[in-house]
């Protein structure tokens, strides 16, 4: 079981999107508080809820968890898929897309 910690509406919609991409038998539970029986804990970072996030981090101290960052729902979904793929490689129906390479123009003098 994967625990997804975050605000009710955001965590619930992300949990739904993740559930569709998991192999049978894997589940995602959206919660506002840490879940003791989870295999993987994903914490949605939110600047609006800094106090709540600090409290969750303190409760999760000593346990493994991954913080999900992103400017929008799509970025947070991709971050969650990458975290799941890294921690539980067989949990996804297909691996997440690779990160696009950042190409910069540069020149030597």
C-alpha positions in Angstrom: 0.0 0.0 0.0 1.2 3.5 -0.9 0.2 6.3 1.4 -0.3 9.7 -0.2 -0.3 12.5 2.4 -1.7 15.8 1.5 -4.8 18.1 1.5 -8.0 16.2 1.0 -8.9 17.3 -2.5 -5.4 17.4 -4.0 -4.3 14.0 -2.4 -7.6 12.4 -3.4 -7.3 13.4 -7.1 -3.6 12.4 -7.3 -4.4 9.1 -5.6 -7.0 8.4 -8.3 -4.6 9.2 -11.1 -1.9 7.0 -9.5 -4.3 4.1 -8.9 -5.0 3.8 -12.6 -1.3 3.3 -13.3 -0.6 0.7 -10.6 -0.4 -3.1 -11.1 -3.3 -5.1 -9.7 -2.9 -5.6 -6.0 -1.3 -2.3 -5.3 -3.3 0.4 -3.7 -3.0 4.1 -3.0 -4.6 5.7 0.1 -5.0 9.4 0.4 -4.6 10.6 3.9 -4.0 13.8 6.0 -2.0 11.9 8.5 0.8 9.2 8.3 -0.4 5.6 7.7 1.7 3.1 9.7 1.1 0.1 7.5 2.2 1.7 4.2 5.0 0.3 2.0 5.8 3.7 0.6 4.8 7.1 1.9 4.6 10.1 -0.5 4.2 13.6 1.1 2.8 16.3 -1.1 4.7 19.5 -0.5 2.7 22.7 -0.2 3.9 26.1 0.7 0.3 26.9 1.9 0.5 24.1 4.5 4.1 24.5 5.8 3.1 23.8 9.5 1.2 20.6 8.5 4.1 19.5 6.4 6.6 20.1 9.2 4.4 18.1 11.6 4.2 15.2 9.1 7.9 15.2 8.6 8.4 15.0 12.3 6.0 12.0 12.6 7.7 10.3 9.7 11.2 10.7 11.1 13.0 7.4 11.0 10.7 6.0 8.3 11.3 6.3 4.6 9.2 8.8 2.8 9.4 10.8 -0.4 8.4 14.5 -0.7 6.6 15.3 -4.0 7.2 18.7 -5.5 5.7 20.3 -8.5 4.1 23.5 -9.7 0.9 21.8 -10.9 -1.0 18.5 -10.8 0.9 17.1 -13.8 4.3 17.7 -12.4 3.3 16.2 -9.0 1.9 13.1 -10.8 5.1 12.6 -12.7 7.1 13.1 -9.5 4.9 10.5 -7.8 5.3 8.0 -10.6 9.1 8.4 -10.5 9.2 7.9 -6.8 7.1 4.8 -7.0 9.1 3.4 -9.9 12.3 4.0 -7.9 11.1 2.5 -4.6 8.8 -0.2 -5.9 9.9 -1.0 -9.5 7.2 -3.6 -10.2 4.3 -1.5 -8.9 3.6 0.5 -12.1 2.0 -0.9 -15.2 4.6 1.0 -17.2 7.6 3.1 -16.2 7.2 6.9 -16.2 8.6 8.9 -19.1 12.2 9.9 -19.0 13.1 13.4 -18.1 13.7 15.5 -21.1 17.3 16.5 -21.6 18.0 20.1 -21.1 20.1 21.3 -23.9 21.9 24.6 -23.6 23.8 26.5 -26.2 27.3 27.3 -25.1 30.6 28.3 -26.7 34.2 28.3 -25.8 36.5 31.2 -26.4 
